[in-house]
Amino acid sequence: MREVTASEASRNFSMLLSSVDRGETVVVTRAGRRIATIAPASPSNGAAFNEVIDKWRKSESLGEAFNDQMAAARAAATASEDSDPWSD
């Protein structure tokens, strides 16, 4: 794990992101104190979770109450909550 100062991170942010993209975790410090950790993002976007929920929902052993709760949870979630706010 590499440590960089906040000033260095600011000056070299693109290179810092390239390092993180290659799997490196970088700790950012200010005045010698750790203030942030930049690490690779999880590759999951919720699709795996939705797949598991679908399998559970279809299982008869879990009962109707579970199915109803899952339906309510899905209805409460919106497409905007399950999207990447940084993608254009």
PDB file of N, CA, C and O in Angstrom, chain B, residues numbered from 101:
ATOM      1  N   MET B 101       0.862  -1.167   0.000  1.00  0.00           N
ATOM      2  CA  MET B 101       0.000   0.000   0.000  1.00  0.00           C
ATOM      3  C   MET B 101       0.907   1.228   0.000  1.00  0.00           C
ATOM      4  O   MET B 101       1.832   1.345   0.804  1.00  0.00           O
ATOM      5  N   ARG B 102       0.617   2.122  -0.910  1.00  0.00           N
ATOM      6  CA  ARG B 102       1.414   3.331  -1.089  1.00  0.00           C
ATOM      7  C   ARG B 102       0.735   4.494  -0.377  1.00  0.00           C
ATOM      8  O   ARG B 102      -0.492   4.578  -0.334  1.00  0.00           O
ATOM      9  N   GLU B 103       1.550   5.395   0.183  1.00  0.00           N
ATOM     10  CA  GLU B 103       1.035   6.614   0.792  1.00  0.00           C
ATOM     11  C   GLU B 103       1.486   7.809  -0.031  1.00  0.00           C
ATOM     12  O   GLU B 103       2.638   7.883  -0.458  1.00  0.00           O
ATOM     13  N   VAL B 104       0.564   8.749  -0.252  1.00  0.00           N
ATOM     14  CA  VAL B 104       0.889   9.997  -0.935  1.00  0.00           C
ATOM     15  C   VAL B 104       0.278  11.142  -0.152  1.00  0.00           C
ATOM     16  O   VAL B 104      -0.717  10.974   0.553  1.00  0.00           O
ATOM     17  N   THR B 105       0.890  12.310  -0.287  1.00  0.00           N
ATOM     18  CA  THR B 105       0.315  13.479   0.370  1.00  0.00           C
ATOM     19  C   THR B 105      -0.881  13.961  -0.448  1.00  0.00           C
ATOM     20  O   THR B 105      -1.035  13.607  -1.617  1.00  0.00           O
ATOM     21  N   ALA B 106      -1.714  14.767   0.182  1.00  0.00           N
ATOM     22  CA  ALA B 106      -2.878  15.321  -0.517  1.00  0.00           C
ATOM     23  C   ALA B 106      -2.431  16.185  -1.692  1.00  0.00           C
ATOM     24  O   ALA B 106      -3.065  16.166  -2.747  1.00  0.00           O
ATOM     25  N   SER B 107      -1.371  16.925  -1.526  1.00  0.00           N
ATOM     26  CA  SER B 107      -0.857  17.764  -2.622  1.00  0.00           C
ATOM     27  C   SER B 107      -0.391  16.908  -3.785  1.00  0.00           C
ATOM     28  O   SER B 107      -0.687  17.212  -4.940  1.00  0.00           O
ATOM     29  N   GLU B 108       0.339  15.833  -3.486  1.00  0.00           N
ATOM     30  CA  GLU B 108       0.810  14.931  -4.534  1.00  0.00           C
ATOM     31  C   GLU B 108      -0.370  14.260  -5.243  1.00  0.00           C
ATOM     32  O   GLU B 108      -0.370  14.115  -6.465  1.00  0.00           O
ATOM     33  N   ALA B 109      -1.369  13.856  -4.466  1.00  0.00           N
ATOM     34  CA  ALA B 109      -2.561  13.228  -5.056  1.00  0.00           C
ATOM     35  C   ALA B 109      -3.261  14.215  -5.986  1.00  0.00           C
ATOM     36  O   ALA B 109      -3.730  13.831  -7.058  1.00  0.00           O
ATOM     37  N   SER B 110      -3.332  15.461  -5.589  1.00  0.00           N
ATOM     38  CA  SER B 110      -3.979  16.482  -6.405  1.00  0.00           C
ATOM     39  C   SER B 110      -3.222  16.708  -7.714  1.00  0.00           C
ATOM     40  O   SER B 110      -3.823  16.782  -8.785  1.00  0.00           O
ATOM     41  N   ARG B 111      -1.906  16.816  -7.613  1.00  0.00           N
ATOM     42  CA  ARG B 111      -1.088  17.075  -8.806  1.00  0.00           C
ATOM     43  C   ARG B 111      -1.078  15.901  -9.772  1.00  0.00           C
ATOM     44  O   ARG B 111      -0.981  16.098 -10.983  1.00  0.00           O
ATOM     45  N   ASN B 112      -1.176  14.682  -9.253  1.00  0.00           N
ATOM     46  CA  ASN B 112      -1.022  13.477 -10.072  1.00  0.00           C
ATOM     47  C   ASN B 112      -2.255  12.589 -10.019  1.00  0.00           C
ATOM     48  O   ASN B 112      -2.139  11.364 -10.032  1.00  0.00           O
ATOM     49  N   PHE B 113      -3.444  13.202  -9.961  1.00  0.00           N
ATOM     50  CA  PHE B 113      -4.662  12.422  -9.753  1.00  0.00           C
ATOM     51  C   PHE B 113      -4.896  11.381 -10.848  1.00  0.00           C
ATOM     52  O   PHE B 113      -5.309  10.261 -10.548  1.00  0.00           O
ATOM     53  N   SER B 114      -4.644  11.725 -12.090  1.00  0.00           N
ATOM     54  CA  SER B 114      -4.843  10.779 -13.188  1.00  0.00           C
ATOM     55  C   SER B 114      -3.935   9.558 -13.032  1.00  0.00           C
ATOM     56  O   SER B 114      -4.376   8.423 -13.214  1.00  0.00           O
ATOM     57  N   MET B 115      -2.673   9.794 -12.695  1.00  0.00           N
ATOM     58  CA  MET B 115      -1.744   8.674 -12.485  1.00  0.00           C
ATOM     59  C   MET B 115      -2.144   7.874 -11.256  1.00  0.00           C
ATOM     60  O   MET B 115      -1.999   6.651 -11.241  1.00  0.00           O
ATOM     61  N   LEU B 116      -2.640   8.538 -10.238  1.00  0.00           N
ATOM     62  CA  LEU B 116      -3.107   7.861  -9.036  1.00  0.00           C
ATOM     63  C   LEU B 116      -4.263   6.916  -9.368  1.00  0.00           C
ATOM     64  O   LEU B 116      -4.293   5.773  -8.912  1.00  0.00           O
ATOM     65  N   LEU B 117      -5.208   7.405 -10.165  1.00  0.00           N
ATOM     66  CA  LEU B 117      -6.334   6.552 -10.572  1.00  0.00           C
ATOM     67  C   LEU B 117      -5.872   5.381 -11.433  1.00  0.00           C
ATOM     68  O   LEU B 117      -6.440   4.292 -11.346  1.00  0.00           O
ATOM     69  N   SER B 118      -4.868   5.584 -12.249  1.00  0.00           N
ATOM     70  CA  SER B 118      -4.325   4.476 -13.049  1.00  0.00           C
ATOM     71  C   SER B 118      -3.743   3.402 -12.147  1.00  0.00           C
ATOM     72  O   SER B 118      -3.917   2.212 -12.407  1.00  0.00           O
ATOM     73  N   SER B 119      -3.056   3.808 -11.094  1.00  0.00           N
ATOM     74  CA  SER B 119      -2.501   2.838 -10.137  1.00  0.00           C
ATOM     75  C   SER B 119      -3.614   2.055  -9.462  1.00  0.00           C
ATOM     76  O   SER B 119      -3.519   0.838  -9.300  1.00  0.00           O
ATOM     77  N   VAL B 120      -4.673   2.759  -9.068  1.00  0.00           N
ATOM     78  CA  VAL B 120      -5.805   2.104  -8.421  1.00  0.00           C
ATOM     79  C   VAL B 120      -6.493   1.160  -9.400  1.00  0.00           C
ATOM     80  O   VAL B 120      -6.928   0.072  -9.023  1.00  0.00           O
ATOM     81  N   ASP B 121      -6.589   1.580 -10.657  1.00  0.00           N
ATOM     82  CA  ASP B 121      -7.192   0.738 -11.691  1.00  0.00           C
ATOM     83  C   ASP B 121      -6.408  -0.560 -11.874  1.00  0.00           C
ATOM     84  O   ASP B 121      -6.980  -1.581 -12.253  1.00  0.00           O
ATOM     85  N   ARG B 122      -5.103  -0.526 -11.608  1.00  0.00           N
ATOM     86  CA  ARG B 122      -4.271  -1.730 -11.703  1.00  0.00           C
ATOM     87  C   ARG B 122      -4.342  -2.577 -10.431  1.00  0.00           C
ATOM     88  O   ARG B 122      -3.687  -3.615 -10.338  1.00  0.00           O
ATOM     89  N   GLY B 123      -5.137  -2.133  -9.450  1.00  0.00           N
ATOM     90  CA  GLY B 123      -5.332  -2.930  -8.244  1.00  0.00           C
ATOM     91  C   GLY B 123      -4.641  -2.418  -7.001  1.00  0.00           C
ATOM     92  O   GLY B 123      -4.762  -3.022  -5.936  1.00  0.00           O
ATOM     93  N   GLU B 124      -3.924  -1.323  -7.114  1.00  0.00           N
ATOM     94  CA  GLU B 124      -3.195  -0.783  -5.969  1.00  0.00           C
ATOM     95  C   GLU B 124      -4.126   0.026  -5.062  1.00  0.00           C
ATOM     96  O   GLU B 124      -5.049   0.688  -5.537  1.00  0.00           O
ATOM     97  N   THR B 125      -3.873  -0.036  -3.765  1.00  0.00           N
ATOM     98  CA  THR B 125      -4.584   0.790  -2.799  1.00  0.00           C
ATOM     99  C   THR B 125      -3.648   1.907  -2.365  1.00  0.00           C
ATOM    100  O   THR B 125      -2.483   1.664  -2.049  1.00  0.00           O
ATOM    101  N   VAL B 126      -4.158   3.127  -2.351  1.00  0.00           N
ATOM    102  CA  VAL B 126      -3.339   4.296  -2.032  1.00  0.00           C
ATOM    103  C   VAL B 126      -3.954   5.028  -0.839  1.00  0.00           C
ATOM    104  O   VAL B 126      -5.156   5.291  -0.804  1.00  0.00           O
ATOM    105  N   VAL B 127      -3.106   5.349   0.133  1.00  0.00           N
ATOM    106  CA  VAL B 127      -3.536   6.119   1.301  1.00  0.00           C
ATOM    107  C   VAL B 127      -3.094   7.565   1.090  1.00  0.00           C
ATOM    108  O   VAL B 127      -1.936   7.826   0.762  1.00  0.00           O
ATOM    109  N   VAL B 128      -4.015   8.492   1.277  1.00  0.00           N
ATOM    110  CA  VAL B 128      -3.715   9.917   1.135  1.00  0.00           C
ATOM    111  C   VAL B 128      -3.542  10.509   2.531  1.00  0.00           C
ATOM    112  O   VAL B 128      -4.360  10.287   3.424  1.00  0.00           O
ATOM    113  N   THR B 129      -2.458  11.270   2.698  1.00  0.00           N
ATOM    114  CA  THR B 129      -2.172  11.869   4.004  1.00  0.00           C
ATOM    115  C   THR B 129      -2.162  13.389   3.891  1.00  0.00           C
ATOM    116  O   THR B 129      -1.906  13.955   2.828  1.00  0.00           O
ATOM    117  N   ARG B 130      -2.446  14.024   5.010  1.00  0.00           N
ATOM    118  CA  ARG B 130      -2.349  15.485   5.114  1.00  0.00           C
ATOM    119  C   ARG B 130      -1.694  15.773   6.461  1.00  0.00           C
ATOM    120  O   ARG B 130      -2.171  15.332   7.507  1.00  0.00           O
ATOM    121  N   ALA B 131      -0.610  16.509   6.418  1.00  0.00           N
ATOM    122  CA  ALA B 131       0.143  16.838   7.636  1.00  0.00           C
ATOM    123  C   ALA B 131       0.517  15.572   8.406  1.00  0.00           C
ATOM    124  O   ALA B 131       0.495  15.549   9.637  1.00  0.00           O
ATOM    125  N   GLY B 132       0.860  14.522   7.662  1.00  0.00           N
ATOM    126  CA  GLY B 132       1.294  13.275   8.282  1.00  0.00           C
ATOM    127  C   GLY B 132       0.179  12.393   8.812  1.00  0.00           C
ATOM    128  O   GLY B 132       0.446  11.321   9.357  1.00  0.00           O
ATOM    129  N   ARG B 133      -1.072  12.826   8.662  1.00  0.00           N
ATOM    130  CA  ARG B 133      -2.220  12.072   9.167  1.00  0.00           C
ATOM    131  C   ARG B 133      -2.987  11.472   7.993  1.00  0.00           C
ATOM    132  O   ARG B 133      -3.250  12.157   7.004  1.00  0.00           O
ATOM    133  N   ARG B 134      -3.343  10.200   8.099  1.00  0.00           N
ATOM    134  CA  ARG B 134      -4.122   9.539   7.050  1.00  0.00           C
ATOM    135  C   ARG B 134      -5.526  10.142   6.997  1.00  0.00           C
ATOM    136  O   ARG B 134      -6.222  10.227   8.008  1.00  0.00           O
ATOM    137  N   ILE B 135      -5.924  10.558   5.791  1.00  0.00           N
ATOM    138  CA  ILE B 135      -7.254  11.159   5.659  1.00  0.00           C
ATOM    139  C   ILE B 135      -8.155  10.409   4.686  1.00  0.00           C
ATOM    140  O   ILE B 135      -9.375  10.569   4.728  1.00  0.00           O
ATOM    141  N   ALA B 136      -7.566   9.581   3.799  1.00  0.00           N
ATOM    142  CA  ALA B 136      -8.392   8.874   2.818  1.00  0.00           C
ATOM    143  C   ALA B 136      -7.666   7.642   2.314  1.00  0.00           C
ATOM    144  O   ALA B 136      -6.437   7.569   2.320  1.00  0.00           O
ATOM    145  N   THR B 137      -8.450   6.694   1.885  1.00  0.00           N
ATOM    146  CA  THR B 137      -7.931   5.512   1.219  1.00  0.00           C
ATOM    147  C   THR B 137      -8.637   5.402  -0.123  1.00  0.00           C
ATOM    148  O   THR B 137      -9.866   5.429  -0.192  1.00  0.00           O
ATOM    149  N   ILE B 138      -7.862   5.278  -1.176  1.00  0.00           N
ATOM    150  CA  ILE B 138      -8.424   5.099  -2.510  1.00  0.00           C
ATOM    151  C   ILE B 138      -8.082   3.676  -2.933  1.00  0.00           C
ATOM    152  O   ILE B 138      -6.912   3.305  -3.028  1.00  0.00           O
ATOM    153  N   ALA B 139      -9.122   2.888  -3.186  1.00  0.00           N
ATOM    154  CA  ALA B 139      -8.933   1.478  -3.513  1.00  0.00           C
ATOM    155  C   ALA B 139      -9.806   1.104  -4.699  1.00  0.00           C
ATOM    156  O   ALA B 139     -10.777   1.798  -5.003  1.00  0.00           O
ATOM    157  N   PRO B 140      -9.465   0.009  -5.368  1.00  0.00           N
ATOM    158  CA  PRO B 140     -10.292  -0.432  -6.493  1.00  0.00           C
ATOM    159  C   PRO B 140     -11.740  -0.651  -6.054  1.00  0.00           C
ATOM    160  O   PRO B 140     -12.003  -1.166  -4.967  1.00  0.00           O
ATOM    161  N   ALA B 141     -12.659  -0.256  -6.909  1.00  0.00           N
ATOM    162  CA  ALA B 141     -14.084  -0.423  -6.626  1.00  0.00           C
ATOM    163  C   ALA B 141     -14.482  -1.878  -6.815  1.00  0.00           C
ATOM    164  O   ALA B 141     -13.867  -2.615  -7.586  1.00  0.00           O
ATOM    165  N   SER B 142     -15.510  -2.269  -6.105  1.00  0.00           N
ATOM    166  CA  SER B 142     -16.061  -3.600  -6.264  1.00  0.00           C
ATOM    167  C   SER B 142     -16.624  -3.741  -7.672  1.00  0.00           C
ATOM    168  O   SER B 142     -17.267  -2.818  -8.173  1.00  0.00           O
ATOM    169  N   PRO B 143     -16.392  -4.882  -8.320  1.00  0.00           N
ATOM    170  CA  PRO B 143     -16.897  -5.049  -9.677  1.00  0.00           C
ATOM    171  C   PRO B 143     -18.405  -5.263  -9.741  1.00  0.00           C
ATOM    172  O   PRO B 143     -18.997  -5.199 -10.819  1.00  0.00           O
ATOM    173  N   SER B 144     -19.016  -5.510  -8.614  1.00  0.00           N
ATOM    174  CA  SER B 144     -20.449  -5.806  -8.596  1.00  0.00           C
ATOM    175  C   SER B 144     -21.276  -4.534  -8.664  1.00  0.00           C
ATOM    176  O   SER B 144     -20.957  -3.538  -8.014  1.00  0.00           O
ATOM    177  N   ASN B 145     -22.332  -4.572  -9.447  1.00  0.00           N
ATOM    178  CA  ASN B 145     -23.236  -3.436  -9.526  1.00  0.00           C
ATOM    179  C   ASN B 145     -24.621  -3.790  -8.998  1.00  0.00           C
ATOM    180  O   ASN B 145     -25.583  -3.055  -9.224  1.00  0.00           O
ATOM    181  N   GLY B 146     -24.718  -4.889  -8.311  1.00  0.00           N
ATOM    182  CA  GLY B 146     -25.997  -5.312  -7.765  1.00  0.00           C
ATOM    183  C   GLY B 146     -26.641  -6.431  -8.556  1.00  0.00           C
ATOM    184  O   GLY B 146     -27.629  -7.009  -8.102  1.00  0.00           O
ATOM    185  N   ALA B 147     -26.109  -6.757  -9.734  1.00  0.00           N
ATOM    186  CA  ALA B 147     -26.709  -7.806 -10.559  1.00  0.00           C
ATOM    187  C   ALA B 147     -26.653  -9.160  -9.853  1.00  0.00           C
ATOM    188  O   ALA B 147     -27.619  -9.922  -9.900  1.00  0.00           O
ATOM    189  N   ALA B 148     -25.536  -9.463  -9.203  1.00  0.00           N
ATOM    190  CA  ALA B 148     -25.416 -10.740  -8.498  1.00  0.00           C
ATOM    191  C   ALA B 148     -26.418 -10.814  -7.344  1.00  0.00           C
ATOM    192  O   ALA B 148     -27.031 -11.855  -7.105  1.00  0.00           O
ATOM    193  N   PHE B 149     -26.574  -9.699  -6.637  1.00  0.00           N
ATOM    194  CA  PHE B 149     -27.538  -9.643  -5.545  1.00  0.00           C
ATOM    195  C   PHE B 149     -28.955  -9.882  -6.065  1.00  0.00           C
ATOM    196  O   PHE B 149     -29.718 -10.650  -5.478  1.00  0.00           O
ATOM    197  N   ASN B 150     -29.300  -9.222  -7.166  1.00  0.00           N
ATOM    198  CA  ASN B 150     -30.627  -9.401  -7.752  1.00  0.00           C
ATOM    199  C   ASN B 150     -30.856 -10.846  -8.188  1.00  0.00           C
ATOM    200  O   ASN B 150     -31.966 -11.362  -8.067  1.00  0.00           O
ATOM    201  N   GLU B 151     -29.823 -11.491  -8.686  1.00  0.00           N
ATOM    202  CA  GLU B 151     -29.935 -12.893  -9.104  1.00  0.00           C
ATOM    203  C   GLU B 151     -30.251 -13.786  -7.909  1.00  0.00           C
ATOM    204  O   GLU B 151     -31.100 -14.673  -8.003  1.00  0.00           O
ATOM    205  N   VAL B 152     -29.573 -13.556  -6.790  1.00  0.00           N
ATOM    206  CA  VAL B 152     -29.835 -14.344  -5.581  1.00  0.00           C
ATOM    207  C   VAL B 152     -31.253 -14.097  -5.089  1.00  0.00           C
ATOM    208  O   VAL B 152     -31.959 -15.042  -4.736  1.00  0.00           O
ATOM    209  N   ILE B 153     -31.671 -12.861  -5.061  1.00  0.00           N
ATOM    210  CA  ILE B 153     -33.025 -12.527  -4.613  1.00  0.00           C
ATOM    211  C   ILE B 153     -34.058 -13.210  -5.505  1.00  0.00           C
ATOM    212  O   ILE B 153     -35.058 -13.727  -5.008  1.00  0.00           O
ATOM    213  N   ASP B 154     -33.825 -13.215  -6.818  1.00  0.00           N
ATOM    214  CA  ASP B 154     -34.757 -13.886  -7.738  1.00  0.00           C
ATOM    215  C   ASP B 154     -34.860 -15.379  -7.430  1.00  0.00           C
ATOM    216  O   ASP B 154     -35.951 -15.949  -7.450  1.00  0.00           O
ATOM    217  N   LYS B 155     -33.718 -16.008  -7.147  1.00  0.00           N
ATOM    218  CA  LYS B 155     -33.739 -17.436  -6.810  1.00  0.00           C
ATOM    219  C   LYS B 155     -34.505 -17.669  -5.510  1.00  0.00           C
ATOM    220  O   LYS B 155     -35.297 -18.606  -5.413  1.00  0.00           O
ATOM    221  N   TRP B 156     -34.271 -16.822  -4.518  1.00  0.00           N
ATOM    222  CA  TRP B 156     -34.988 -16.966  -3.249  1.00  0.00           C
ATOM    223  C   TRP B 156     -36.481 -16.748  -3.444  1.00  0.00           C
ATOM    224  O   TRP B 156     -37.306 -17.479  -2.896  1.00  0.00           O
ATOM    225  N   ARG B 157     -36.814 -15.733  -4.230  1.00  0.00           N
ATOM    226  CA  ARG B 157     -38.225 -15.401  -4.456  1.00  0.00           C
ATOM    227  C   ARG B 157     -38.970 -16.570  -5.092  1.00  0.00           C
ATOM    228  O   ARG B 157     -40.146 -16.790  -4.803  1.00  0.00           O
ATOM    229  N   LYS B 158     -38.293 -17.313  -5.950  1.00  0.00           N
ATOM    230  CA  LYS B 158     -38.914 -18.436  -6.647  1.00  0.00           C
ATOM    231  C   LYS B 158     -38.961 -19.713  -5.802  1.00  0.00           C
ATOM    232  O   LYS B 158     -39.633 -20.677  -6.168  1.00  0.00           O
ATOM    233  N   SER B 159     -38.257 -19.717  -4.690  1.00  0.00           N
ATOM    234  CA  SER B 159     -38.216 -20.893  -3.833  1.00  0.00           C
ATOM    235  C   SER B 159     -39.506 -21.013  -3.022  1.00  0.00           C
ATOM    236  O   SER B 159     -39.892 -20.080  -2.317  1.00  0.00           O
ATOM    237  N   GLU B 160     -40.161 -22.150  -3.125  1.00  0.00           N
ATOM    238  CA  GLU B 160     -41.421 -22.364  -2.394  1.00  0.00           C
ATOM    239  C   GLU B 160     -41.187 -22.552  -0.902  1.00  0.00           C
ATOM    240  O   GLU B 160     -42.097 -22.320  -0.105  1.00  0.00           O
ATOM    241  N   SER B 161     -39.996 -22.963  -0.511  1.00  0.00           N
ATOM    242  CA  SER B 161     -39.718 -23.244   0.898  1.00  0.00           C
ATOM    243  C   SER B 161     -39.651 -21.982   1.754  1.00  0.00           C
ATOM    244  O   SER B 161     -39.722 -22.072   2.980  1.00  0.00           O
ATOM    245  N   LEU B 162     -39.519 -20.826   1.144  1.00  0.00           N
ATOM    246  CA  LEU B 162     -39.408 -19.600   1.920  1.00  0.00           C
ATOM    247  C   LEU B 162     -40.754 -18.984   2.256  1.00  0.00           C
ATOM    248  O   LEU B 162     -40.847 -18.173   3.177  1.00  0.00           O
ATOM    249  N   GLY B 163     -41.771 -19.342   1.545  1.00  0.00           N
ATOM    250  CA  GLY B 163     -43.112 -18.890   1.883  1.00  0.00           C
ATOM    251  C   GLY B 163     -43.514 -17.587   1.231  1.00  0.00           C
ATOM    252  O   GLY B 163     -42.688 -16.845   0.699  1.00  0.00           O
ATOM    253  N   GLU B 164     -44.809 -17.332   1.289  1.00  0.00           N
ATOM    254  CA  GLU B 164     -45.390 -16.144   0.665  1.00  0.00           C
ATOM    255  C   GLU B 164     -44.985 -14.850   1.363  1.00  0.00           C
ATOM    256  O   GLU B 164     -44.818 -13.822   0.707  1.00  0.00           O
ATOM    257  N   ALA B 165     -44.826 -14.888   2.677  1.00  0.00           N
ATOM    258  CA  ALA B 165     -44.460 -13.674   3.409  1.00  0.00           C
ATOM    259  C   ALA B 165     -43.120 -13.138   2.913  1.00  0.00           C
ATOM    260  O   ALA B 165     -42.951 -11.933   2.732  1.00  0.00           O
ATOM    261  N   PHE B 166     -42.167 -14.052   2.694  1.00  0.00           N
ATOM    262  CA  PHE B 166     -40.857 -13.640   2.186  1.00  0.00           C
ATOM    263  C   PHE B 166     -40.996 -13.031   0.790  1.00  0.00           C
ATOM    264  O   PHE B 166     -40.412 -11.988   0.494  1.00  0.00           O
ATOM    265  N   ASN B 167     -41.774 -13.696  -0.057  1.00  0.00           N
ATOM    266  CA  ASN B 167     -41.990 -13.180  -1.410  1.00  0.00           C
ATOM    267  C   ASN B 167     -42.609 -11.789  -1.382  1.00  0.00           C
ATOM    268  O   ASN B 167     -42.221 -10.920  -2.162  1.00  0.00           O
ATOM    269  N   ASP B 168     -43.559 -11.578  -0.497  1.00  0.00           N
ATOM    270  CA  ASP B 168     -44.201 -10.270  -0.373  1.00  0.00           C
ATOM    271  C   ASP B 168     -43.205  -9.208   0.096  1.00  0.00           C
ATOM    272  O   ASP B 168     -43.207  -8.083  -0.404  1.00  0.00           O
ATOM    273  N   GLN B 169     -42.354  -9.574   1.058  1.00  0.00           N
ATOM    274  CA  GLN B 169     -41.352  -8.632   1.557  1.00  0.00           C
ATOM    275  C   GLN B 169     -40.344  -8.279   0.468  1.00  0.00           C
ATOM    276  O   GLN B 169     -39.937  -7.123   0.345  1.00  0.00           O
ATOM    277  N   MET B 170     -39.948  -9.258  -0.311  1.00  0.00           N
ATOM    278  CA  MET B 170     -39.006  -9.004  -1.406  1.00  0.00           C
ATOM    279  C   MET B 170     -39.643  -8.114  -2.473  1.00  0.00           C
ATOM    280  O   MET B 170     -38.984  -7.223  -3.010  1.00  0.00           O
ATOM    281  N   ALA B 171     -40.892  -8.345  -2.776  1.00  0.00           N
ATOM    282  CA  ALA B 171     -41.590  -7.516  -3.756  1.00  0.00           C
ATOM    283  C   ALA B 171     -41.674  -6.070  -3.258  1.00  0.00           C
ATOM    284  O   ALA B 171     -41.497  -5.130  -4.033  1.00  0.00           O
ATOM    285  N   ALA B 172     -41.943  -5.902  -1.973  1.00  0.00           N
ATOM    286  CA  ALA B 172     -42.020  -4.556  -1.401  1.00  0.00           C
ATOM    287  C   ALA B 172     -40.656  -3.872  -1.432  1.00  0.00           C
ATOM    288  O   ALA B 172     -40.564  -2.677  -1.712  1.00  0.00           O
ATOM    289  N   ALA B 173     -39.605  -4.624  -1.147  1.00  0.00           N
ATOM    290  CA  ALA B 173     -38.258  -4.055  -1.161  1.00  0.00           C
ATOM    291  C   ALA B 173     -37.871  -3.633  -2.573  1.00  0.00           C
ATOM    292  O   ALA B 173     -37.287  -2.568  -2.771  1.00  0.00           O
ATOM    293  N   ARG B 174     -38.196  -4.463  -3.542  1.00  0.00           N
ATOM    294  CA  ARG B 174     -37.882  -4.122  -4.937  1.00  0.00           C
ATOM    295  C   ARG B 174     -38.676  -2.896  -5.386  1.00  0.00           C
ATOM    296  O   ARG B 174     -38.153  -2.048  -6.109  1.00  0.00           O
ATOM    297  N   ALA B 175     -39.920  -2.801  -4.965  1.00  0.00           N
ATOM    298  CA  ALA B 175     -40.750  -1.662  -5.353  1.00  0.00           C
ATOM    299  C   ALA B 175     -40.207  -0.367  -4.748  1.00  0.00           C
ATOM    300  O   ALA B 175     -40.339   0.704  -5.340  1.00  0.00           O
ATOM    301  N   ALA B 176     -39.601  -0.470  -3.576  1.00  0.00           N
ATOM    302  CA  ALA B 176     -39.074   0.707  -2.898  1.00  0.00           C
ATOM    303  C   ALA B 176     -37.807   1.243  -3.574  1.00  0.00           C
ATOM    304  O   ALA B 176     -37.507   2.434  -3.501  1.00  0.00           O
ATOM    305  N   ALA B 177     -37.081   0.355  -4.221  1.00  0.00           N
ATOM    306  CA  ALA B 177     -35.848   0.768  -4.891  1.00  0.00           C
ATOM    307  C   ALA B 177     -36.185   1.347  -6.259  1.00  0.00           C
ATOM    308  O   ALA B 177     -37.069   0.854  -6.960  1.00  0.00           O
ATOM    309  N   THR B 178     -35.476   2.385  -6.617  1.00  0.00           N
ATOM    310  CA  THR B 178     -35.705   2.974  -7.933  1.00  0.00           C
ATOM    311  C   THR B 178     -34.496   2.732  -8.815  1.00  0.00           C
ATOM    312  O   THR B 178     -33.414   2.423  -8.317  1.00  0.00           O
ATOM    313  N   ALA B 179     -34.668   2.867 -10.097  1.00  0.00           N
ATOM    314  CA  ALA B 179     -33.569   2.663 -11.044  1.00  0.00           C
ATOM    315  C   ALA B 179     -32.440   3.655 -10.788  1.00  0.00           C
ATOM    316  O   ALA B 179     -31.271   3.315 -10.969  1.00  0.00           O
ATOM    317  N   SER B 180     -32.767   4.860 -10.377  1.00  0.00           N
ATOM    318  CA  SER B 180     -31.713   5.858 -10.143  1.00  0.00           C
ATOM    319  C   SER B 180     -30.851   5.500  -8.941  1.00  0.00           C
ATOM    320  O   SER B 180     -29.681   5.881  -8.887  1.00  0.00           O
ATOM    321  N   GLU B 181     -31.409   4.776  -7.979  1.00  0.00           N
ATOM    322  CA  GLU B 181     -30.628   4.361  -6.819  1.00  0.00           C
ATOM    323  C   GLU B 181     -29.681   3.223  -7.160  1.00  0.00           C
ATOM    324  O   GLU B 181     -28.713   2.997  -6.434  1.00  0.00           O
ATOM    325  N   ASP B 182     -29.931   2.502  -8.244  1.00  0.00           N
ATOM    326  CA  ASP B 182     -29.110   1.367  -8.622  1.00  0.00           C
ATOM    327  C   ASP B 182     -28.234   1.693  -9.823  1.00  0.00           C
ATOM    328  O   ASP B 182     -27.840   0.803 -10.576  1.00  0.00           O
ATOM    329  N   SER B 183     -27.932   2.979  -9.994  1.00  0.00           N
ATOM    330  CA  SER B 183     -27.098   3.368 -11.131  1.00  0.00           C
ATOM    331  C   SER B 183     -25.841   4.032 -10.620  1.00  0.00           C
ATOM    332  O   SER B 183     -25.747   4.405  -9.451  1.00  0.00           O
ATOM    333  N   ASP B 184     -24.882   4.175 -11.504  1.00  0.00           N
ATOM    334  CA  ASP B 184     -23.612   4.811 -11.187  1.00  0.00           C
ATOM    335  C   ASP B 184     -23.756   6.316 -11.391  1.00  0.00           C
ATOM    336  O   ASP B 184     -23.921   6.759 -12.527  1.00  0.00           O
ATOM    337  N   PRO B 185     -23.699   7.115 -10.325  1.00  0.00           N
ATOM    338  CA  PRO B 185     -23.903   8.568 -10.473  1.00  0.00           C
ATOM    339  C   PRO B 185     -22.766   9.246 -11.221  1.00  0.00           C
ATOM    340  O   PRO B 185     -22.909  10.397 -11.634  1.00  0.00           O
ATOM    341  N   TRP B 186     -21.632   8.559 -11.409  1.00  0.00           N
ATOM    342  CA  TRP B 186     -20.472   9.164 -12.051  1.00  0.00           C
ATOM    343  C   TRP B 186     -20.386   8.863 -13.533  1.00  0.00           C
ATOM    344  O   TRP B 186     -19.555   9.448 -14.227  1.00  0.00           O
ATOM    345  N   SER B 187     -21.223   7.966 -14.039  1.00  0.00           N
ATOM    346  CA  SER B 187     -21.135   7.645 -15.460  1.00  0.00           C
ATOM    347  C   SER B 187     -21.968   8.629 -16.271  1.00  0.00           C
ATOM    348  O   SER B 187     -23.028   9.079 -15.836  1.00  0.00           O
ATOM    349  N   ASP B 188     -21.486   8.939 -17.412  1.00  0.00           N
ATOM    350  CA  ASP B 188     -22.209   9.848 -18.314  1.00  0.00           C
ATOM    351  C   ASP B 188     -22.512   9.139 -19.609  1.00  0.00           C
ATOM    352  O   ASP B 188     -23.116   9.725 -20.508  1.00  0.00           O
TER     353      ASP B 188
END
